[in-house]
């Protein structure tokens, strides 16, 4: 290196990294409060109680619905059973990922039963598998909401 040494180069690189980080923060901060479908909530959110009345009590058509979710590490297929307009059972029928099904099962199916939706908290360390699972459940629930969808209930 020249007479100045490495100190100015380190300072310039540090400033460049800080500028990129800062620009990313400024660009994404307004969207930080938004929760996309299937992503974990920022803070624990209460689930509706079994006894609460309203639209949630008969949200879906009764039947058995199938969904599939795929991400970078594989595919997860589910079977969602709806009884009395509510999600009664969720079964992972195929887990073709790099990680074992035991990382997410029975935790995520139980979360769906509690939430009565695919909007669940993800398993730490199994984020991609959780995302694929939530995507599969959402696909099944979309069928349960729409009688004209392909694949309908059983």
N, C-alpha and C positions, 0 to 999 in steps of 0.2 A: 504494500500500500504506500501511498505518497506520504508527505510530511504530516498531513492532517490525521492520518490513521483511520481507525474504524468508527470512532465515536460519531462523526457527522453522518456516516452511512446508516448506523443504527438509529440515530435520531430521525432521519428522513423516513426510514422504513416504519418506524414506530408511528410517526405522524400519518403516514399513508394508511396504515392499518386502522388507526383511530378514526380517520376521515371516512373510510369505507364503512366501518361499524356505525359511526354516527349517522351517515346518510341512510343506512339500512334501518336504523332505529326510527329516524324521522319519517321515513317512507311507510313503515309498517305500524307504528304506534297508534294511529287512529283506528286501526282494525283489530287491535289487541283484545278488545272486549267481546268481539264476535266469536261465536262458537260454531264451527262447521259440523254438519251431521256426522256422528260417529266419533267425534273428538271428545276427550275428557273435559268435564266442566272445570272452570278455573277454581271454583270453590264447591264444597259439597252442596248439593241441591236436594231438598226434600222430595220424596216420591209421593204420589197420591196414595192415600190410604184405601184399603179394600172397600170401606163403607161409603166413600165419597160418591155422591151422585153427579150426573152430568154426562158430557159427551164421552169421557174416558170409560164409562161403564159398558158401553156397547160400541166400541170403536171399530171393530173388525168383524168380517163375516166368519162364521164358524167353518172349520175345515182344517185340512193339513196343507201347508204351503211350503214350497222349497225355494231356496235361494242359494246363490253362489257368490263368493267374494274372492277376488284375486289381487295380489300385490307382488312386489319384487321377490318375495321368498316362497310363493306358492299359492295354493287355492284352498279355501275352506267352504264346504257345503253344509247347509243346515236344513232342518225340517222343523217348522214352527206349527204347533197345534193351537188352534183358537177354539175355545169353547165358551159359550155365553157371551160372545163379543170381546173376550179378554184372552190374552196370551196365557195358555195353560201349561205349555211344555215347549222347550227348545232343546233339540238334539243336534249335536255335531255329527253328521253322517260321513264326512270325509275331511281329513286334515292332511293335506299334501304340502306341508311346509318343511323348511329346514329344521324346525324345532318340534318337540313332541306336543301332542294334543294336551297332555297333562299340564302344560304351562298355562292353558286358558280354560280348561274344562275341569270342574264344573263352575268356576268363578264367573265367567262371562254369561253362560246360560242363566245362572241365578240372577245376575244383574238385569238381564232383559225381563225376567219375571217380575222383579221389584219395580223397574221403571215402566213396564208395559210399553216399551218402545226400544228402538235400536240406539237411542241416545244414552249411551252407557259410559262408565268410567273404564278406561283401558287398564290392562295389567302392566305394571311397570316391568320393563325388560322384555315384554312381548308386544310392543307397540304395533308392529306391522301385522302380526297375527290378530291382534285385537281389532285393527282397522278392517282386515279382510272379513273377520267374523261379523262385525257391525254392518259391513256392506252386504253380506249374505242375508242377515236378518232383515235389513231394510228392504231388500229385494223381495223377500217372502212376504213382509208386511204390506208392501205396495200391492201385491197380488190380492191380499186379504181385504184391502180397501176398495179395489177396483174389480168388479165382477166381470168386466170385459177383457181383463188382462190375459195374456197367453199363459197357459199352464194352470190356471185356476185351482180351486181347492179340491180336496178329495172327498 
